[in-house]
Amino acid sequence: MNKKPELPNIPFHMVTESPWPLLMSLTTMNTLINVVMMFYAQKNLFLISMLTMITCLIMWFRDIVRESLFQGTHTKTVQNGLKLGMIMFIASEVFLFLSLFWMLMNSSYLPSAEVGMNWPPRLISPFNPIGVPLLNTVILLTSGFFITWSHHALMSKNLWASSSSLALTILCGNMFMTIQAIEYLSAPFSMSDSSYGSAFFLITGFHGMHVMIGGVFLSVTLKRMAKSHFSSKHHFNFEAAAWYWHFVDVVWIMVFILLYF
Protein backbone atom coordinates (compact mmCIF):
# COMPACT_ATOMS: atom_id res chain seq x y z
CA MET A 1 0.00 0.00 0.00
CA ASN A 2 1.48 3.33 -1.06
CA LYS A 3 1.81 5.93 1.66
CA LYS A 4 1.09 9.58 0.99
CA PRO A 5 4.20 11.77 1.20
CA GLU A 6 4.37 13.53 4.52
CA LEU A 7 4.36 17.31 4.48
CA PRO A 8 7.30 19.00 6.25
CA ASN A 9 6.30 20.13 9.73
CA ILE A 10 7.75 23.63 9.39
CA PRO A 11 6.07 27.05 9.49
CA PHE A 12 7.70 28.17 6.23
CA HIS A 13 6.29 27.98 2.72
CA MET A 14 8.38 25.78 0.44
CA VAL A 15 7.58 27.55 -2.82
CA THR A 16 6.98 25.33 -5.86
CA GLU A 17 8.44 26.08 -9.26
CA SER A 18 6.64 28.97 -10.97
CA PRO A 19 7.19 30.61 -14.37
CA TRP A 20 5.71 33.97 -13.33
CA PRO A 21 8.76 35.65 -11.70
CA LEU A 22 10.88 35.08 -14.81
CA LEU A 23 8.09 35.97 -17.24
CA MET A 24 7.22 39.08 -15.22
CA SER A 25 10.85 40.23 -15.29
CA LEU A 26 11.07 39.74 -19.05
CA THR A 27 7.78 41.49 -19.76
CA THR A 28 8.74 44.40 -17.48
CA MET A 29 12.02 44.84 -19.34
CA ASN A 30 10.17 44.58 -22.65
CA THR A 31 7.62 47.18 -21.52
CA LEU A 32 10.33 49.67 -20.57
CA ILE A 33 12.01 49.18 -23.94
CA ASN A 34 8.70 49.76 -25.70
CA VAL A 35 8.13 52.93 -23.67
CA VAL A 36 11.21 54.32 -25.40
CA MET A 37 9.97 53.00 -28.74
CA MET A 38 6.73 54.96 -28.24
CA PHE A 39 8.70 58.13 -28.98
CA TYR A 40 9.26 56.69 -32.44
CA ALA A 41 5.53 56.06 -33.02
CA GLN A 42 5.71 52.35 -32.14
CA LYS A 43 2.66 52.31 -29.85
CA ASN A 44 1.37 48.85 -30.80
CA LEU A 45 4.37 47.11 -29.24
CA PHE A 46 3.81 48.97 -25.97
CA LEU A 47 0.15 47.91 -25.84
CA ILE A 48 1.10 44.29 -26.50
CA SER A 49 3.73 44.32 -23.75
CA MET A 50 1.26 45.92 -21.31
CA LEU A 51 -1.34 43.22 -22.04
CA THR A 52 1.34 40.56 -21.51
CA MET A 53 2.34 42.10 -18.18
CA ILE A 54 -1.28 42.29 -17.01
CA THR A 55 -1.78 38.63 -17.96
CA CYS A 56 1.30 37.61 -15.96
CA LEU A 57 0.06 39.62 -12.98
CA ILE A 58 -3.39 37.99 -13.10
CA MET A 59 -1.91 34.49 -13.25
CA TRP A 60 0.58 35.26 -10.47
CA PHE A 61 -2.18 36.68 -8.27
CA ARG A 62 -4.24 33.54 -8.96
CA ASP A 63 -1.44 31.27 -7.73
CA ILE A 64 -0.85 33.36 -4.60
CA VAL A 65 -4.57 33.32 -3.76
CA ARG A 66 -4.63 29.53 -4.16
CA GLU A 67 -1.61 29.14 -1.87
CA SER A 68 -3.18 31.33 0.80
CA LEU A 69 -6.82 30.30 0.61
CA PHE A 70 -6.86 26.64 -0.42
CA GLN A 71 -3.41 25.27 0.46
CA GLY A 72 -3.06 27.11 3.78
CA THR A 73 0.63 27.87 3.24
CA HIS A 74 0.47 31.45 4.49
CA THR A 75 1.17 30.75 8.15
CA LYS A 76 1.97 33.46 10.69
CA THR A 77 5.67 33.08 9.98
CA VAL A 78 5.08 33.36 6.23
CA GLN A 79 2.90 36.44 6.72
CA ASN A 80 5.67 38.10 8.74
CA GLY A 81 8.05 37.42 5.87
CA LEU A 82 5.56 38.85 3.37
CA LYS A 83 5.18 41.98 5.50
CA LEU A 84 8.95 42.43 5.64
CA GLY A 85 9.16 41.96 1.88
CA MET A 86 6.44 44.57 1.29
CA ILE A 87 8.18 47.03 3.60
CA MET A 88 11.46 46.55 1.71
CA PHE A 89 9.66 46.99 -1.62
CA ILE A 90 8.08 50.28 -0.48
CA ALA A 91 11.48 51.40 0.85
CA SER A 92 13.00 50.82 -2.59
CA GLU A 93 10.19 52.90 -4.10
CA VAL A 94 10.92 55.66 -1.58
CA PHE A 95 14.51 55.87 -2.81
CA LEU A 96 13.29 55.95 -6.43
CA PHE A 97 11.19 59.05 -5.74
CA LEU A 98 13.92 60.56 -3.57
CA SER A 99 16.22 60.49 -6.60
CA LEU A 100 13.54 62.20 -8.70
CA PHE A 101 12.94 64.85 -6.04
CA TRP A 102 16.70 65.41 -5.76
CA MET A 103 16.84 66.02 -9.51
CA LEU A 104 13.91 68.44 -9.27
CA MET A 105 15.33 70.41 -6.34
CA ASN A 106 18.76 70.59 -7.97
CA SER A 107 17.17 72.05 -11.10
CA SER A 108 14.81 74.43 -9.31
CA TYR A 109 17.07 75.82 -6.61
CA LEU A 110 20.13 76.06 -8.87
CA PRO A 111 18.73 76.84 -12.33
CA SER A 112 21.35 76.74 -15.07
CA ALA A 113 22.07 79.27 -17.78
CA GLU A 114 20.32 77.04 -20.32
CA VAL A 115 16.95 77.82 -18.67
CA GLY A 116 17.75 81.51 -18.19
CA MET A 117 18.80 81.19 -14.54
CA ASN A 118 15.11 81.10 -13.69
CA TRP A 119 12.70 78.39 -12.50
CA PRO A 120 10.34 77.78 -14.15
CA PRO A 121 11.97 79.05 -17.35
CA ARG A 122 10.54 82.35 -18.55
CA LEU A 123 8.76 80.91 -21.59
CA ILE A 124 7.10 78.16 -19.53
CA SER A 125 3.62 78.80 -18.13
CA PRO A 126 3.18 76.45 -15.14
CA PHE A 127 -0.13 75.23 -13.74
CA ASN A 128 -1.87 77.18 -11.00
CA PRO A 129 -1.42 74.99 -7.89
CA ILE A 130 -4.68 76.24 -6.37
CA GLY A 131 -6.69 74.90 -9.33
CA VAL A 132 -6.69 71.37 -10.72
CA PRO A 133 -3.60 70.18 -8.76
CA LEU A 134 -5.24 71.10 -5.45
CA LEU A 135 -8.44 69.30 -6.49
CA ASN A 136 -6.43 66.18 -7.32
CA THR A 137 -4.66 66.42 -3.96
CA VAL A 138 -7.98 66.56 -2.10
CA ILE A 139 -9.29 63.57 -4.09
CA LEU A 140 -6.22 61.44 -3.37
CA LEU A 141 -6.17 62.33 0.34
CA THR A 142 -9.87 61.49 0.50
CA SER A 143 -9.07 58.06 -0.95
CA GLY A 144 -6.57 57.60 1.89
CA PHE A 145 -9.35 58.32 4.38
CA PHE A 146 -11.65 55.79 2.68
CA ILE A 147 -9.09 52.98 2.70
CA THR A 148 -8.34 53.63 6.39
CA TRP A 149 -12.08 53.46 7.09
CA SER A 150 -12.25 50.23 5.10
CA HIS A 151 -9.46 48.69 7.20
CA HIS A 152 -11.14 49.61 10.48
CA ALA A 153 -14.44 48.20 9.21
CA LEU A 154 -12.72 44.94 8.25
CA MET A 155 -11.14 44.70 11.69
CA SER A 156 -14.63 45.23 13.16
CA LYS A 157 -16.01 42.41 10.93
CA ASN A 158 -18.23 44.84 9.03
CA LEU A 159 -17.61 43.52 5.52
CA TRP A 160 -20.27 45.66 3.84
CA ALA A 161 -18.79 48.93 5.13
CA SER A 162 -15.28 47.69 4.35
CA SER A 163 -16.08 46.77 0.75
CA SER A 164 -18.09 49.97 0.18
CA SER A 165 -15.30 52.25 1.39
CA LEU A 166 -12.74 50.23 -0.59
CA ALA A 167 -14.85 50.74 -3.72
CA LEU A 168 -14.90 54.49 -2.97
CA THR A 169 -11.11 54.38 -2.70
CA ILE A 170 -10.85 52.85 -6.18
CA LEU A 171 -13.33 55.43 -7.50
CA CYS A 172 -11.19 58.26 -6.11
CA GLY A 173 -8.11 56.74 -7.73
CA ASN A 174 -9.89 56.60 -11.09
CA MET A 175 -11.01 60.22 -10.70
CA PHE A 176 -7.45 61.24 -9.91
CA MET A 177 -6.09 59.52 -13.04
CA THR A 178 -8.84 61.03 -15.23
CA ILE A 179 -8.11 64.57 -14.02
CA GLN A 180 -4.37 63.94 -14.42
CA ALA A 181 -4.95 62.90 -18.05
CA ILE A 182 -7.01 66.05 -18.67
CA GLU A 183 -4.19 68.11 -17.16
CA TYR A 184 -1.71 66.44 -19.50
CA LEU A 185 -3.85 67.21 -22.54
CA SER A 186 -4.26 70.87 -21.52
CA ALA A 187 -0.62 71.41 -20.54
CA PRO A 188 0.87 74.51 -22.25
CA PHE A 189 4.26 72.79 -22.40
CA SER A 190 5.59 69.38 -23.40
CA MET A 191 8.21 66.96 -22.12
CA SER A 192 10.77 68.46 -24.51
CA ASP A 193 10.30 72.01 -23.20
CA SER A 194 13.49 72.40 -21.14
CA SER A 195 14.28 70.50 -17.95
CA TYR A 196 11.05 71.77 -16.37
CA GLY A 197 8.85 69.92 -18.86
CA SER A 198 10.99 66.79 -18.55
CA ALA A 199 10.85 66.88 -14.74
CA PHE A 200 7.10 67.55 -14.68
CA PHE A 201 6.07 64.69 -16.95
CA LEU A 202 8.68 62.29 -15.55
CA ILE A 203 7.69 62.74 -11.90
CA THR A 204 3.93 62.95 -12.40
CA GLY A 205 4.09 60.09 -14.93
CA PHE A 206 5.95 57.81 -12.51
CA HIS A 207 3.47 58.70 -9.77
CA GLY A 208 0.53 58.05 -12.11
CA MET A 209 1.95 54.65 -12.99
CA HIS A 210 2.09 53.81 -9.28
CA VAL A 211 -1.51 54.97 -8.86
CA MET A 212 -2.55 52.60 -11.65
CA ILE A 213 -0.66 49.70 -10.06
CA GLY A 214 -2.25 50.52 -6.72
CA GLY A 215 -5.67 50.61 -8.39
CA VAL A 216 -5.13 47.11 -9.79
CA PHE A 217 -3.97 45.94 -6.35
CA LEU A 218 -7.09 47.41 -4.71
CA SER A 219 -9.38 45.93 -7.38
CA VAL A 220 -8.02 42.45 -6.72
CA THR A 221 -8.50 43.07 -2.99
CA LEU A 222 -12.10 44.18 -3.53
CA LYS A 223 -12.87 41.09 -5.60
CA ARG A 224 -11.40 38.83 -2.92
CA MET A 225 -13.36 40.68 -0.25
CA ALA A 226 -16.58 40.09 -2.21
CA LYS A 227 -15.79 36.37 -2.15
CA SER A 228 -15.21 36.46 1.66
CA HIS A 229 -11.52 35.59 1.40
CA PHE A 230 -10.60 37.85 4.32
CA SER A 231 -11.22 37.79 8.04
CA SER A 232 -10.47 40.26 10.80
CA LYS A 233 -7.24 38.38 11.59
CA HIS A 234 -6.15 37.11 8.16
CA HIS A 235 -6.07 39.84 5.50
CA PHE A 236 -2.48 40.60 4.55
CA ASN A 237 -3.53 41.21 0.92
CA PHE A 238 -5.61 44.12 2.17
CA GLU A 239 -2.87 45.45 4.45
CA ALA A 240 -0.26 45.36 1.67
CA ALA A 241 -2.60 47.22 -0.70
CA ALA A 242 -3.38 49.81 1.99
CA TRP A 243 0.31 50.36 2.76
CA TYR A 244 1.04 50.87 -0.93
CA TRP A 245 -1.87 53.30 -1.34
CA HIS A 246 -0.79 55.39 1.64
CA PHE A 247 2.70 55.50 0.13
CA VAL A 248 1.18 56.84 -3.10
CA ASP A 249 -0.68 59.51 -1.06
CA VAL A 250 2.47 60.70 0.71
CA VAL A 251 4.46 60.82 -2.54
CA TRP A 252 1.78 62.97 -4.16
CA ILE A 253 1.92 65.47 -1.29
CA MET A 254 5.66 65.85 -1.96
CA VAL A 255 5.01 66.13 -5.71
CA PHE A 256 2.36 68.80 -5.10
CA ILE A 257 4.63 70.86 -2.84
CA LEU A 258 7.87 70.58 -4.81
CA LEU A 259 6.56 70.61 -8.37
CA TYR A 260 3.55 72.91 -8.42
CA PHE A 261 4.72 75.63 -6.00
ChimeraX attribute file (.defattr): number of C-alpha atoms within 10 A of each C-alpha:
attribute: neighborCount
match mode: 1-to-1
recipient: residues
	/A:1	3
	/A:2	4
	/A:3	5
	/A:4	6
	/A:5	6
	/A:6	6
	/A:7	6
	/A:8	9
	/A:9	6
	/A:10	9
	/A:11	12
	/A:12	15
	/A:13	15
	/A:14	9
	/A:15	8
	/A:16	5
	/A:17	7
	/A:18	10
	/A:19	10
	/A:20	17
	/A:21	12
	/A:22	11
	/A:23	15
	/A:24	18
	/A:25	13
	/A:26	13
	/A:27	19
	/A:28	16
	/A:29	13
	/A:30	18
	/A:31	21
	/A:32	14
	/A:33	14
	/A:34	21
	/A:35	17
	/A:36	13
	/A:37	15
	/A:38	15
	/A:39	9
	/A:40	9
	/A:41	9
	/A:42	13
	/A:43	14
	/A:44	12
	/A:45	17
	/A:46	19
	/A:47	15
	/A:48	15
	/A:49	21
	/A:50	18
	/A:51	14
	/A:52	18
	/A:53	19
	/A:54	15
	/A:55	14
	/A:56	20
	/A:57	17
	/A:58	14
	/A:59	13
	/A:60	17
	/A:61	15
	/A:62	12
	/A:63	14
	/A:64	15
	/A:65	17
	/A:66	13
	/A:67	15
	/A:68	16
	/A:69	13
	/A:70	9
	/A:71	10
	/A:72	11
	/A:73	19
	/A:74	21
	/A:75	15
	/A:76	12
	/A:77	14
	/A:78	14
	/A:79	19
	/A:80	13
	/A:81	14
	/A:82	16
	/A:83	16
	/A:84	12
	/A:85	12
	/A:86	17
	/A:87	15
	/A:88	12
	/A:89	12
	/A:90	17
	/A:91	12
	/A:92	12
	/A:93	16
	/A:94	14
	/A:95	11
	/A:96	12
	/A:97	17
	/A:98	14
	/A:99	11
	/A:100	16
	/A:101	18
	/A:102	11
	/A:103	13
	/A:104	21
	/A:105	14
	/A:106	12
	/A:107	19
	/A:108	19
	/A:109	11
	/A:110	12
	/A:111	17
	/A:112	15
	/A:113	8
	/A:114	10
	/A:115	18
	/A:116	12
	/A:117	15
	/A:118	15
	/A:119	16
	/A:120	19
	/A:121	20
	/A:122	10
	/A:123	11
	/A:124	16
	/A:125	11
	/A:126	17
	/A:127	16
	/A:128	11
	/A:129	15
	/A:130	10
	/A:131	9
	/A:132	15
	/A:133	19
	/A:134	14
	/A:135	13
	/A:136	21
	/A:137	18
	/A:138	15
	/A:139	20
	/A:140	27
	/A:141	18
	/A:142	17
	/A:143	25
	/A:144	23
	/A:145	15
	/A:146	21
	/A:147	28
	/A:148	19
	/A:149	18
	/A:150	26
	/A:151	23
	/A:152	15
	/A:153	19
	/A:154	22
	/A:155	16
	/A:156	13
	/A:157	15
	/A:158	15
	/A:159	20
	/A:160	14
	/A:161	17
	/A:162	23
	/A:163	22
	/A:164	16
	/A:165	22
	/A:166	27
	/A:167	20
	/A:168	17
	/A:169	28
	/A:170	23
	/A:171	15
	/A:172	22
	/A:173	24
	/A:174	17
	/A:175	15
	/A:176	21
	/A:177	18
	/A:178	13
	/A:179	15
	/A:180	18
	/A:181	14
	/A:182	11
	/A:183	14
	/A:184	15
	/A:185	11
	/A:186	10
	/A:187	13
	/A:188	13
	/A:189	19
	/A:190	15
	/A:191	13
	/A:192	11
	/A:193	15
	/A:194	16
	/A:195	20
	/A:196	23
	/A:197	19
	/A:198	15
	/A:199	20
	/A:200	18
	/A:201	17
	/A:202	14
	/A:203	18
	/A:204	17
	/A:205	15
	/A:206	13
	/A:207	18
	/A:208	20
	/A:209	13
	/A:210	17
	/A:211	24
	/A:212	15
	/A:213	15
	/A:214	22
	/A:215	20
	/A:216	17
	/A:217	20
	/A:218	25
	/A:219	17
	/A:220	18
	/A:221	25
	/A:222	21
	/A:223	12
	/A:224	16
	/A:225	21
	/A:226	13
	/A:227	9
	/A:228	10
	/A:229	16
	/A:230	19
	/A:231	15
	/A:232	14
	/A:233	9
	/A:234	16
	/A:235	17
	/A:236	17
	/A:237	22
	/A:238	23
	/A:239	16
	/A:240	18
	/A:241	22
	/A:242	22
	/A:243	17
	/A:244	22
	/A:245	25
	/A:246	19
	/A:247	19
	/A:248	22
	/A:249	21
	/A:250	14
	/A:251	16
	/A:252	22
	/A:253	15
	/A:254	14
	/A:255	22
	/A:256	17
	/A:257	10
	/A:258	13
	/A:259	22
	/A:260	15
	/A:261	11
